[in-house]
Amino acid sequence: MIESGVLLATSRLIVTALALAAGPWLAAAQPAYTNPTLPGDHPDPSIIRVGDDYWATATTSQWAPIFPLLHSRDLVNWEQIGAVFQRPPAWSDGSYWAPEIAHDGGRFLVYYTARKKNGPLCVAVATAPAPDGPYRDHGPLVCQEAGSIDAVAVTDEQGRRYLVWKEDGNSRKQPTPLWAQRLSSAGTALVGARQELLRNEMPWEAHVIEGAFILRRNGWFYLFYSGDACCGRACNYKLGVARARALLGPWERNPANPILAANDAWKCPGHGSVVTTTAGRDFLLYHAYEPDPLQFAGRQGLLDEITWAAGWPAINGGLGPSHQANAAPAGISARERPREFVDELAGPALQAGWQWPWNRAPERRFVAGSLALRASANANGSAVDAVVARATVSGNYTATARLAGAGVFRSAMAGLAAYADSDNAIGIARNGSGVVVWVREKGLQRSLASAEVTAGPSLDLRMIASIGRRFQFAYSTDGREWRTLGEQAEGGYRPIWERTVRVALAVGGRPGAEGRFDWVRIEMR
């Protein structure tokens, strides 16, 4: 248990109200809301309204559980209540992108992207009797040679359901057409011939258009789409719109495109979906990066109202993503961005929001109020890390964890890490009778600093991150006096464009090695 009396008294409130990407989010009684409404890594968000309730999901890329299921009553305060898939679909091999949640005829569907084993990116579908599942996977709908991604379902002017998606031509330096094709009555198969709706042609769109969402309003179909580079330090994403009287066109682009682009507060906005409130107001839920640190907190979920004039939509008066929106939907109150996350790891299960590499679910159990993680082996008999991780909402944070039970560390490296993937990470760990700061870059691991320690029944480890890429490590044998280990380390090499770094509890060293964790705390600065 955490020794601070304040933390003990407030940890339940903190866990409930400030659980990073697992919500719900702490609300304050003010008439406006502040972006992001989905803090932390929530790329490609999709949203629907079911009565008075809102349901959303987002890309998880190379992390599991796959595609979070998020619930809200007011569009701003969200709670993660599960995931579409706890385990990856059997046909798939990573790259879990762009889920689009839909409801039709009392059924709920999630159209999503994943890579086919030994094949290209595909669009697939899963269905459920309720928005929170359970979801049944139906496998791929379309797998073009260049890849098929970013699908959305839409009803045409004659009441027929279509699937619209992007052919991933930019992966081969080719154009990126948006295709439409009829869906079967169940929504789980494509029928008939496909037809092209639009492709990248305008200078601002550059090498790609993608992330389509289609809204019907006042006799027009409005196709919201994103163009240019989506992700990473070199991103230049923007959002535009086209309209047509019929779903299959012809489509005309808005002369004012792009209608949403970067500003000083947010960079590379795009790939969103539109939801209409019971009062008839339209809101766009989309993602963007904070400019500093650009990519270490990921693409966060933002909300802005769509206004209409002269037959075209506008967002925030063309000024880019809003910081604070005064035109809040009815019932919304402001909430502060979470500043602290605490988990006492007492079980009986992990809280929603913990993640692990999609293809390496960790062996885990709860023992005497602690979380035990055990390293496994790969096909060559080498150790495979056991990892559970959480997204952060800032590049500036302090993560602290307590390791429990001195005896369990004799054959393990157990500790804290800033974790991008199995080949790219940096952290501090107990290793036998010592503590070590280690770094793993492109699969090669080395030690940066080490110290012998004489620990009692527990050992506290700390990782201090600055602008997402500089790390200082420390340890304590009594929870009060801290000793810095090594110099500040540079970790800016770690992010891969779609794999945002997470704070991880990690155990490795050799197959079967086990580490136990009493609690973890992440404080944002």
C-alpha positions as MATLAB code, in Angstrom:
seq = 'MIESGVLLATSRLIVTALALAAGPWLAAAQPAYTNPTLPGDHPDPSIIRVGDDYWATATTSQWAPIFPLLHSRDLVNWEQIGAVFQRPPAWSDGSYWAPEIAHDGGRFLVYYTARKKNGPLCVAVATAPAPDGPYRDHGPLVCQEAGSIDAVAVTDEQGRRYLVWKEDGNSRKQPTPLWAQRLSSAGTALVGARQELLRNEMPWEAHVIEGAFILRRNGWFYLFYSGDACCGRACNYKLGVARARALLGPWERNPANPILAANDAWKCPGHGSVVTTTAGRDFLLYHAYEPDPLQFAGRQGLLDEITWAAGWPAINGGLGPSHQANAAPAGISARERPREFVDELAGPALQAGWQWPWNRAPERRFVAGSLALRASANANGSAVDAVVARATVSGNYTATARLAGAGVFRSAMAGLAAYADSDNAIGIARNGSGVVVWVREKGLQRSLASAEVTAGPSLDLRMIASIGRRFQFAYSTDGREWRTLGEQAEGGYRPIWERTVRVALAVGGRPGAEGRFDWVRIEMR';
ca = [
       0.000    0.000    0.000;
       1.136    3.583   -0.633;
       2.434    5.028    2.615;
       1.281    8.627    2.208;
      -1.850    9.202    4.251;
      -3.141   11.698    1.706;
      -2.724    9.236   -1.116;
      -4.328    6.461    0.871;
      -7.326    8.655    1.605;
      -7.710    9.884   -1.944;
      -6.457    7.057   -4.134;
      -9.913    5.680   -4.855;
     -11.090    9.102   -5.986;
      -7.954    9.602   -8.066;
      -8.215    6.207   -9.740;
     -11.870    6.776  -10.564;
     -11.618   10.366  -11.714;
      -8.135   10.685  -13.156;
      -7.379    7.354  -14.780;
      -5.497    8.744  -17.790;
      -7.005    7.059  -20.842;
      -9.447    4.962  -18.815;
     -11.536    7.770  -17.233;
     -13.946    8.971  -16.158;
     -12.475   12.480  -16.152;
     -12.756   14.900  -13.278;
     -15.345   17.619  -13.959;
     -15.577   21.152  -12.609;
     -18.807   23.151  -12.618;
     -18.051   25.600  -15.427;
     -20.003   26.272  -18.638;
     -17.191   25.404  -21.063;
     -14.889   22.484  -21.733;
     -11.196   22.329  -22.512;
      -9.510   20.177  -25.143;
      -8.442   17.422  -25.191;
     -11.645   15.635  -24.220;
      -9.865   12.292  -24.696;
      -6.428   12.986  -23.184;
      -3.597   10.672  -24.095;
      -3.184    8.440  -27.105;
      -6.567    8.195  -28.907;
      -5.848    8.308  -32.658;
      -8.604    8.112  -35.288;
     -11.509    8.445  -32.833;
     -14.969    7.295  -33.869;
     -18.208    8.206  -32.112;
     -21.930    7.430  -32.212;
     -24.930    8.514  -30.160;
     -27.414    5.929  -28.878;
     -30.310    7.766  -27.246;
     -28.715   10.030  -24.644;
     -25.474    8.044  -24.527;
     -22.301    8.446  -26.562;
     -19.953    5.605  -27.464;
     -16.475    5.983  -28.907;
     -13.435    3.941  -29.865;
      -9.968    4.626  -31.268;
      -6.853    3.126  -32.837;
      -4.668    0.920  -30.619;
      -2.070    0.038  -33.288;
       0.339   -2.500  -31.745;
      -1.256   -2.554  -28.273;
      -3.937   -4.743  -26.743;
      -6.703   -4.911  -25.634;
      -7.685   -3.831  -29.133;
      -9.926   -0.789  -29.676;
     -11.150    0.706  -26.373;
     -14.881    1.069  -25.784;
     -15.536    4.484  -24.233;
     -18.829    5.773  -22.833;
     -20.035    9.300  -22.075;
     -23.277   11.061  -21.250;
     -22.070   14.532  -22.237;
     -19.342   14.178  -24.937;
     -16.634   15.447  -22.586;
     -16.388   13.136  -19.570;
     -15.490    9.631  -20.747;
     -15.067    6.262  -19.083;
     -13.424    3.226  -20.656;
     -15.638    0.215  -19.996;
     -13.920   -2.431  -22.120;
     -12.510   -3.167  -25.557;
     -13.734   -4.610  -28.833;
     -11.169   -7.445  -28.692;
      -9.287   -8.746  -25.666;
      -7.279  -10.963  -28.010;
      -6.360  -10.265  -31.632;
      -8.582  -11.803  -34.328;
      -7.031  -15.070  -35.515;
      -6.607  -13.895  -39.118;
      -4.756  -10.702  -38.179;
      -1.130   -9.726  -37.614;
      -1.028   -6.292  -35.951;
      -1.657   -2.726  -37.204;
      -5.034   -2.290  -35.471;
      -6.102    1.047  -36.885;
      -9.103    3.265  -37.472;
     -12.068    1.436  -35.905;
     -15.371    2.991  -36.925;
     -18.336    2.198  -34.696;
     -21.798    2.133  -36.250;
     -25.315    0.983  -35.452;
     -27.890   -0.271  -37.928;
     -31.141   -2.099  -37.338;
     -30.494   -2.686  -33.665;
     -27.046   -4.160  -34.312;
     -23.705   -2.563  -33.535;
     -20.772   -2.898  -35.888;
     -17.125   -1.911  -35.746;
     -15.367   -1.657  -39.117;
     -11.620   -1.699  -38.540;
      -8.210   -2.071  -40.180;
      -5.675   -4.814  -39.472;
      -2.883   -6.525  -41.340;
      -3.611   -9.976  -42.715;
      -1.107  -12.695  -41.845;
       1.387  -12.811  -44.721;
      -0.766  -10.272  -46.528;
      -1.814   -6.626  -46.890;
      -3.800   -4.272  -44.714;
      -7.485   -5.200  -44.754;
     -10.805   -3.733  -43.690;
     -12.737   -6.131  -41.441;
     -15.878   -6.030  -39.318;
     -17.104   -7.194  -35.917;
     -20.684   -7.115  -34.634;
     -22.391   -7.018  -31.235;
     -25.922   -6.864  -29.804;
     -24.998   -3.798  -27.708;
     -22.400   -1.034  -28.038;
     -20.358   -2.427  -25.149;
     -20.266   -5.891  -26.750;
     -19.460   -8.684  -26.717;
     -18.185   -8.349  -30.290;
     -17.963  -11.224  -32.744;
     -15.391  -10.919  -35.493;
     -16.445  -11.664  -39.082;
     -13.026  -11.246  -40.660;
     -11.900   -9.201  -43.662;
     -14.252   -7.505  -46.112;
     -11.641   -6.173  -48.532;
      -7.869   -6.656  -48.838;
      -6.547   -4.769  -51.869;
      -2.965   -5.427  -52.906;
      -1.863   -1.937  -51.875;
      -3.866   -2.215  -48.646;
      -7.382   -1.216  -47.585;
      -7.885    1.047  -44.553;
     -10.085    3.667  -42.852;
     -13.559    2.269  -43.497;
     -16.873    3.920  -42.626;
     -20.464    2.767  -43.229;
     -23.036    5.166  -44.661;
     -26.633    5.031  -45.938;
     -27.240    6.425  -49.423;
     -30.147    8.553  -50.632;
     -32.171    5.402  -51.380;
     -31.657    3.852  -47.967;
     -28.957    1.385  -49.074;
     -25.927    0.755  -46.860;
     -22.447    1.281  -48.318;
     -18.910    0.902  -47.084;
     -16.462    3.681  -47.937;
     -12.726    3.103  -47.504;
      -9.306    4.198  -48.719;
      -7.011    2.208  -50.970;
      -3.567    2.669  -49.399;
      -1.798    3.705  -52.578;
       0.489    6.146  -50.772;
       2.325    3.127  -49.324;
       3.480    2.517  -52.914;
       3.802    6.159  -53.990;
       0.516    5.905  -55.866;
      -2.752    7.905  -55.594;
      -5.150    7.123  -52.747;
      -8.721    6.694  -54.027;
     -11.705    6.543  -51.713;
     -13.970    3.664  -52.746;
     -17.649    2.918  -52.065;
     -19.308   -0.490  -52.321;
     -22.682   -1.885  -51.243;
     -22.920   -3.802  -47.988;
     -24.971   -6.936  -47.474;
     -28.101   -6.620  -45.353;
     -26.142   -7.866  -42.349;
     -23.359   -5.342  -42.976;
     -20.742   -8.112  -42.888;
     -19.987   -8.583  -46.613;
     -19.538   -6.457  -49.733;
     -21.775   -6.952  -52.763;
     -21.779   -5.535  -56.285;
     -19.090   -3.366  -57.847;
     -17.026   -0.710  -56.117;
     -16.977    2.882  -57.318;
     -14.417    5.602  -56.750;
     -15.662    8.702  -54.943;
     -12.571   10.900  -54.637;
      -8.776   10.806  -54.751;
      -5.938   13.114  -53.755;
      -5.661   15.898  -56.320;
      -5.288   19.215  -54.498;
      -1.893   20.598  -53.403;
      -2.828   20.694  -49.694;
      -3.780   17.007  -49.818;
      -0.275   16.072  -50.995;
       0.279   12.324  -51.280;
      -2.856   11.115  -49.508;
      -6.501   11.564  -48.580;
      -7.940    9.247  -45.933;
     -10.038    8.989  -42.779;
     -13.386    9.574  -44.483;
     -16.586   10.264  -42.576;
     -19.851   11.032  -44.398;
     -22.717   13.024  -42.879;
     -26.060   13.636  -44.585;
     -27.636   17.028  -43.941;
     -30.334   19.070  -45.727;
     -30.204   16.986  -48.896;
     -26.406   16.968  -49.133;
     -23.815   14.344  -48.309;
     -20.736   15.883  -46.663;
     -17.520   13.867  -46.899;
     -15.029   14.911  -44.232;
     -11.522   13.659  -45.007;
      -7.894   14.269  -44.047;
      -4.848   14.898  -46.199;
      -1.052   15.108  -46.116;
       1.220   13.446  -43.504;
      -0.686   12.145  -40.479;
       1.918   11.300  -37.927;
       5.249   11.808  -36.224;
       7.561   14.800  -36.137;
       7.141   15.563  -39.855;
       3.324   15.500  -39.797;
       1.289   18.119  -41.651;
      -2.241   16.739  -41.360;
      -5.324   18.804  -42.169;
      -9.026   18.193  -42.652;
     -11.177   19.118  -45.614;
     -14.688   18.451  -46.861;
     -16.496   17.720  -50.109;
     -20.227   17.506  -50.834;
     -22.580   15.742  -53.218;
     -26.318   15.340  -53.730;
     -25.908   11.556  -54.147;
     -23.537    9.277  -52.286;
     -21.817    8.113  -55.460;
     -21.280   11.664  -56.582;
     -20.267   13.780  -58.333;
     -18.396   15.342  -55.400;
     -17.267   18.954  -55.161;
     -14.589   20.128  -52.736;
     -15.094   23.063  -50.430;
     -13.218   26.073  -51.880;
     -12.204   26.943  -48.303;
     -10.348   23.641  -47.757;
      -8.690   22.742  -45.510;
     -11.319   23.732  -42.960;
      -9.212   22.492  -40.018;
      -5.441   22.934  -39.785;
      -2.739   23.447  -37.165;
      -2.427   26.393  -34.808;
      -0.132   27.227  -31.891;
      -2.011   24.925  -29.494;
      -2.463   21.808  -31.635;
      -0.665   20.283  -34.597;
      -1.734   17.953  -37.402;
      -5.490   17.709  -36.670;
      -7.626   15.242  -38.574;
      -9.284   11.838  -38.941;
     -12.478   12.441  -37.059;
     -16.138   11.496  -37.025;
     -19.266   13.581  -36.528;
     -22.027   13.071  -33.978;
     -25.305   14.966  -33.728;
     -26.708   15.728  -30.280;
     -30.360   15.410  -29.313;
     -30.540   19.203  -29.764;
     -29.428   18.870  -33.391;
     -25.909   20.250  -32.938;
     -23.034   18.616  -34.826;
     -19.689   17.926  -33.147;
     -16.460   16.625  -34.644;
     -14.356   14.261  -32.532;
     -10.847   14.085  -34.038;
      -7.200   13.767  -33.073;
      -4.235   16.146  -32.911;
      -0.778   16.446  -31.349;
       0.280   18.978  -28.783;
       3.267   20.809  -30.256;
       5.669   20.189  -27.367;
       6.408   17.397  -26.885;
       4.961   16.692  -30.312;
       4.458   12.950  -30.344;
       5.233   11.534  -26.928;
       1.697   11.858  -25.534;
       0.258   10.635  -28.826;
      -2.607   11.862  -30.928;
      -5.155   13.086  -28.397;
      -8.921   13.261  -28.840;
     -10.358   16.762  -29.398;
     -13.951   17.950  -29.723;
     -15.185   20.965  -31.676;
     -18.616   22.049  -32.832;
     -19.370   22.254  -36.541;
     -21.146   25.405  -37.677;
     -22.867   25.768  -41.040;
     -23.061   28.678  -43.480;
     -23.827   28.858  -47.207;
     -24.087   25.092  -47.446;
     -20.634   24.348  -46.011;
     -19.308   23.388  -42.565;
     -16.753   25.329  -40.530;
     -14.831   24.468  -37.365;
     -13.807   27.044  -34.765;
     -14.101   29.843  -37.298;
     -11.235   28.414  -39.341;
      -8.754   29.115  -36.516;
      -7.746   25.497  -35.973;
      -8.473   23.304  -32.953;
      -9.936   25.124  -29.975;
      -8.294   25.236  -26.578;
     -11.426   26.067  -24.609;
     -14.827   25.815  -26.255;
     -17.557   28.034  -24.862;
     -20.348   26.531  -26.970;
     -20.566   23.344  -24.934;
     -23.341   20.796  -25.514;
     -26.133   20.886  -22.977;
     -25.119   19.407  -19.658;
     -21.380   19.579  -20.272;
     -19.165   21.075  -17.614;
     -15.452   21.720  -17.804;
     -12.957   19.249  -16.421;
      -9.297   19.522  -15.728;
      -6.799   17.378  -17.537;
      -5.799   14.518  -15.201;
      -2.663   15.319  -13.243;
      -2.133   12.041  -11.426;
      -2.851    8.352  -11.836;
      -2.582    5.855   -8.977;
      -3.142    2.116   -9.003;
      -2.565    0.036   -5.886;
      -2.550   -3.145   -7.996;
      -4.606   -5.038   -5.456;
      -6.650   -6.985   -8.010;
      -8.644   -9.020   -8.712;
      -8.107   -7.692  -12.262;
      -6.278   -4.876  -13.989;
      -8.168   -1.625  -14.346;
      -9.396   -0.635  -17.788;
      -6.707    1.355  -19.578;
      -3.757   -0.965  -18.938;
      -2.308   -2.305  -22.193;
       0.291   -4.765  -23.430;
       1.890   -5.618  -26.790;
      -0.810   -7.106  -29.021;
       1.075  -10.362  -29.639;
       2.470  -10.852  -26.114;
      -0.228  -10.905  -23.477;
       1.743  -11.038  -20.221;
       1.462  -13.871  -17.730;
       0.052  -12.065  -14.705;
      -1.653  -12.782  -11.404;
      -2.416  -11.030   -8.139;
      -0.598  -12.338   -5.071;
      -1.173  -10.955   -1.563;
      -2.204   -7.546   -2.849;
       0.566   -7.284   -5.474;
       0.667   -7.699   -9.240;
       3.005  -10.503  -10.314;
       4.380  -10.507  -13.865;
       6.350  -13.419  -15.275;
       8.623  -13.328  -18.338;
       8.012  -15.966  -20.998;
      10.174  -17.476  -23.761;
      10.198  -17.056  -27.523;
      10.756  -19.809  -30.080;
      14.521  -19.581  -29.539;
      14.184  -19.954  -25.772;
      15.161  -16.345  -25.077;
      13.275  -14.286  -22.510;
      10.291  -12.240  -23.651;
       9.369   -9.235  -21.500;
       6.145   -9.316  -19.520;
       4.772   -5.793  -19.942;
       1.704   -3.894  -18.796;
       1.635   -0.217  -19.728;
      -0.368    2.997  -19.665;
      -0.516    5.983  -21.971;
       0.318    9.365  -20.468;
      -1.306   12.731  -21.151;
       1.929   14.720  -21.131;
       5.573   14.378  -22.041;
       6.504   15.698  -18.591;
       5.779   13.246  -15.823;
       7.210   11.341  -12.870;
       6.447    7.628  -12.621;
       7.095    5.749   -9.381;
       6.566    2.071   -8.607;
       7.197   -0.142   -5.619;
       8.660   -3.609   -6.130;
       7.545   -6.099   -3.503;
       9.281   -9.128   -2.017;
      13.063   -9.121   -2.203;
      13.275  -12.833   -3.009;
      11.446  -12.697   -6.304;
      14.147  -10.592   -8.011;
      17.003  -13.105   -7.967;
      16.484  -14.133  -11.571;
      14.557  -11.151  -12.895;
      14.989   -7.672  -14.247;
      11.855   -5.998  -12.904;
      11.032   -2.328  -12.962;
       9.757    0.775  -14.752;
      10.252    1.632  -18.424;
       9.308    4.122  -21.095;
       8.213    1.551  -23.625;
       7.611    1.995  -27.365;
       7.902   -1.653  -28.385;
       9.985   -4.723  -27.584;
      12.970   -3.304  -29.504;
      12.859    0.281  -28.243;
      12.636    1.168  -24.567;
      14.494    2.728  -21.658;
      14.065    2.011  -17.964;
      15.262    1.231  -14.456;
      15.096   -2.253  -12.954;
      16.107   -4.361   -9.999;
      18.610   -6.917  -11.272;
      19.801   -9.448   -8.737;
      21.356   -7.506   -5.884;
      21.627   -4.295   -7.863;
      19.680   -1.606   -9.679;
      20.388   -0.856  -13.331;
      19.401    1.828  -15.827;
      19.111    0.178  -19.218;
      18.315    1.189  -22.760;
      17.196   -0.923  -25.706;
      17.519    0.576  -29.166;
      16.604   -1.360  -32.320;
      16.710   -4.543  -30.285;
      20.163   -3.992  -28.778;
      20.198   -3.563  -25.000;
      22.936   -2.019  -22.883;
      23.411   -0.751  -19.351;
      23.805    2.986  -18.722;
      24.383    2.915  -14.952;
      24.162    0.490  -12.052;
      24.473    0.315   -8.277;
      24.503   -2.345   -5.598;
      21.627   -1.991   -3.107;
      20.659   -3.467    0.191;
      16.895   -3.460    0.121;
      14.384   -4.570    2.679;
      11.048   -6.124    1.748;
      10.510   -3.556   -1.007;
      12.304   -1.191   -3.370;
      10.952    1.986   -4.984;
      11.965    2.969   -8.512;
      11.391    6.325  -10.202;
      11.490    7.606  -13.778;
      11.314   11.359  -14.451;
      10.472   12.290  -18.061;
      11.044   15.737  -19.570;
       9.484   16.730  -22.923;
       8.888   13.062  -23.526;
      12.428   12.159  -24.457;
      14.824   12.942  -21.601;
      14.869   10.625  -18.598;
      16.357   10.694  -15.140;
      16.161    7.616  -12.903;
      16.334    7.134   -9.128;
      15.700    4.524   -6.448;
      14.846    4.398   -2.751;
      15.164    1.609   -0.220;
      12.920    3.273    2.363;
      10.415    5.340    0.319;
      11.843    8.602    1.656;
      15.441    9.115    0.604;
      16.051    8.989   -3.138;
      19.328    8.291   -4.911;
      19.817    9.380   -8.510;
      21.216    6.661  -10.758;
      23.217    7.738  -13.808;
      23.043   10.884  -15.899;
      19.955   12.177  -17.654;
      19.442    9.841  -20.618;
      18.239   10.709  -24.097;
      15.345    8.577  -25.331;
      14.124   10.535  -28.343;
      14.881    7.688  -30.746;
      12.036    5.581  -29.334;
       8.768    6.715  -30.920;
       7.690    4.989  -34.099;
       5.047    7.046  -35.856;
       2.044    5.005  -34.729;
       3.490    3.609  -31.469;
       3.345    6.216  -28.749;
       5.549    5.570  -25.723;
       3.846    4.289  -22.581;
       4.841    3.995  -18.944;
       5.347    0.280  -18.382;
       5.829   -2.195  -15.587;
       8.212   -4.702  -17.137;
       9.815   -7.997  -16.149;
      12.525   -9.775  -18.135;
      15.930  -11.362  -17.631;
      15.208  -15.002  -18.325;
      12.138  -17.149  -19.090;
      10.100  -17.695  -15.959;
      11.591  -14.713  -14.119;
       8.982  -13.013  -11.950;
       8.617   -9.556  -10.456;
       5.924   -8.241   -8.156;
       4.608   -4.680   -7.937;
       2.822   -3.171   -4.943;
       1.654    0.061   -6.557;
       2.366    2.582   -9.279;
       1.872    6.352   -9.449;
       2.212    8.655  -12.493;
       2.266   12.393  -11.782;
       1.989   14.893  -14.640;
       3.976   18.112  -14.553;
];
